[in-house]
């Protein structure tokens, strides 16, 4: 698709609002827009699992969305790159959830690749999981994959350097969540009336899709 469209922008705005709303947001993710562009996001990921070698790290990344999102996957790049078997030296991540379905080059079953049912939240949670449990059968960084398999002490030292360097990027306003709440959205108080703040975005996208369909029918 050559340019942005209102339907994809509305979907992204809905997800952005959910991920930045204190009442809905997952505490370990810090998200903002690049130059107010809904198709380009700044991402901060805090790793709080004590079982992860990346524990205590705050890793910056950029997420870029195609204009035909969610029918095509976004791209995710750590900035700067990190030492990990599935992260290329330029920071791009190799993960099945961000690969197009039916791509013969990936050799992955369709059930593991991108689908429009995925969301930014599901992608970020999958990436956090991959950091602790890399796919060494499909490495993007061969040196990191070899270290993971054969010299875990060396691997952990390299990762520890990345973790230490990343901590200087923690925003002053970032509130450190407890580990048990790190990747879980807050639950609304049952006594409070729940208002769907994204209703109008959904309605707008639906109306525009219907309008496009009518144009197609009459053309």
N, C-alpha and C positions, 0 to 999 in steps of 0.2 A: 504494500500500500504506500502511495507516494506522500501522503500527508496525514495529519491527525484527524480523527473523527470524533464526533460528540459522544458516541456510544462508548468507545474505549476510554475516553477521558472521564466520563461519568463513573465507570466501573473503577478506574484507578483512584478517583477522588473519594469514592465510598470506602475503599480499602485503606487509603491514606488517613482518612478521618478516624477510622476504627483503630488504626495502629498508633495514632497520636493522641487519641482521647484518653485522658487519665482514668476514666471509668471503664474503658474497654481494652486499653493497650497492654501488651505483654511487657513487663517491666524491664527485661534485659535488652530490649531493642530501643535504640534512639534513632529517630527518623526525621529527616527534613527534606525539602525540595532543593534541587540545584537551580538557582536563579528563578524560583517560582515556576519551574517547568514540571508539570505533572508526569511527564514521561521520563524524568531523570531524578533519581532519589539518592541522597546521602544516607548511608546506613552505618549505625554503630552497633556492634554485637558484643555484649558482655558475657563471658564464659564463667559460670559460677559452680559448675559441677566439679566437686573435688576429685572425682575419678578421671577427669580429663587432664592431659598434659598441658592444655591451654588455660587451665584454671587461673582466674584472676586477670586474664587478658581482656582488653577492650579493643576490638579490631574494627577499623574503619573500612568501608567498602562503598562502591557505587553500583546502583542497579538501574539499568536502562531498559525501557520498555518499547517494543515495536508498536507501530500505529494500529496494527491489527490484533493487539492484545485483547482478550485472553486466548485467541486462537493460535497465537504463536508465543513462545516462551520469552521471558526477559533474559538479559545477560547480567551476570554478577561478577564483580572484580574487586578483590581486596586491594586497598590503597594505603600503605604499600603491600606488596605480596608477603605471604607468610610461608614458612617451611612446612610443607605438608605434601603427602604423596599425590593428592588430587588437586593441587593448586599449581598452575603454570607459573613460570618465573615472572610473567607480566601481571600476575594477580588473578587472572581469570580462573574460575573453578570448573572442574570437570565432574559433573554430577548428573545422574540419569534423569532426574526430575526436570532439568533444564534442556534436555535434548528433545528435538522434534520427534513425534511418533512416526514410525515407519522409515526412519533414516537407516539405510543399509550400512552406512559407515560405522554407526555406533554398535550395531549387533545386539542391541538391548530389546527385550520384549516390550511390547506396547504398554503393558500394565505398569511398567516402571518409568516410562517417559512422560513428557509433558501432556497434559490434557487441560481443556478450558475449565475444568472443575477445580484446578489448583488455584492457590491464591498466594499473595506475597507472604502471608503468615506461614503457610505450609512450606513454602520454599525456605524461609529463614530457619524454621525448626529443623528441616531436613539437613541444612548446611551445618547447624550446630551439632547435630548427630554425627555427620560425616567427619567433623573435626576429631571427635573421640574415637570413631570407628572407621578408618579409611578403607577405601576399596583398592587394595594393593594389586589387584588383578588388572586394573585399568589405570596405571599411573600417569599423571601429568608431569610429575617431577620424579625422575628415576632415582636420583640420589636420595631423596627423602624416602622413597619406597624401599630402597636397599637398606637404609639406616633403620627403618621401622622393623624390617624382617631380621636383620643380622646384628645390629648394634644399637639396641634401644637406649643405652646410656648416652651415646652420641646424639641420637634423635632428640632425647629429652633436653639435652644441653642447648641444641639449636632452637628448639621450641621455647625454652626458658628465656633466651635472648629476645625472641619476638614478643613474648609476653611482657617482659620488662620494658622494652621500647614502646609497646602499645599503651602502657598505662598513662603516659604523659598526654594521651589524646582524650582521656576521660573528661567530658564537659563538666564545668563547675556546677551546673544545675542538675547533673545526673544523680538520682537517688539510688543508692546501692540496694537492690532487693535481696531478700533472704533466698537461699538456694531453692527451698521448696516452692516458692512463688515465682521463680525466675522466668519460667516459660509458660505461665498460666495467666490468662486474662482475669482481671478482678471480677468477682461475682457480684451482681447487683443486689442491693438490700431488698429483701422480699417485701418490706413495708413501703418501699418507694415505688411510685408509679414509673413504669418503664416506658420511655419515649423513644421511638425509633427516629434518631436524628437524620438517618440516611434515607428516609422515606422519599423525600423530594428528589434526591439524586436518582433513585430507582425509577420513580415515576417519569422523570425527565427522559431517562434513557429509553424506557419502554415506549413513551410517546413518540420519540424520534425514530425508533426502530419501526413502529407502526406506520409513521409517515413515509419512511423510505420504502416500505412494502407496498403502500398504496401507489407511490410513484412508479414502482416496477410494474404494478398490475395495469396501470393506465397507459404506460408508455408503449 
